[in-house]
Amino acid sequence: MRLLLLLVVVFGMVFWFLRPPPRPLPTEGVRLKGVEFYLFPEEEAVEWWFTAQEMVEEGGVFRIQGGLKGERYVEDRLDLRLFAPEVAVEPGDNLRAPFARVEILKGCFRLQLSAPGKGEVLIRQKEGFFAPWVRIEAPNLRGEAQGFRSDFGMERIEAESPRFEFPAGGTFGPCTVEGGSS
C-alpha cells in the first residue's frame, strides 16, 4: 500500500514537472475579426460607420484593416464613402490612412487621396482631408494636384501645382457616384 502511494506521488510529480509551461498572455492590444465600428466625433450630428475584416487596438490607437469601407453620415444622411487598405483612428477621432479613395455624394466627386509610396492621408474631423497628392474626378472637374487640403464638401480647396480641367460649356459626363447628385 505504501509502495502504491509512493508510486502515485512520484508519477504525479513527474507529470507536474513535465507539463508544458503556461503560454504567456499576448502583450498586443485587442484584436477583433469581422467588425462593424461606429465613430461619433465631437462635431454634432456626424457619425462614421466602418466595416472591415479586423480591428486592432495598439496603445490607444485603433487600426481598422482589411476590406475596409467607411461611410460618413451627417444628420442621418450619407455624405461620403471611404475605401482604404487600413485606417488608424487616433485620439481626437482623426483618421490616418496610407492612401484612400473617397466618393462624395454631393457634387459626384471621386477622390484618390495619395497612392502607395506618396505619403499618408490625414482626415481631421473638424477640417477635412489632407493629402500629399490627389486625383479628382467629377462631372465638371478632372485633374490632380500636390499638397491637397479640402473640407468634406469640397467647397474650400487648397492645392499646390494643380493641373485641373474644366469642360467648356458642359460636363465630362454623368455622375458615376452611387446615390450622388451634381
Helices and strands as residue ranges (DSSP letters): H 2-18, E 31-39, E 46-58, E 61-74, E 77-89, E 95-97, E 100-104, E 109-113, E 121-124, E 128-138, E 141-150, E 157-165
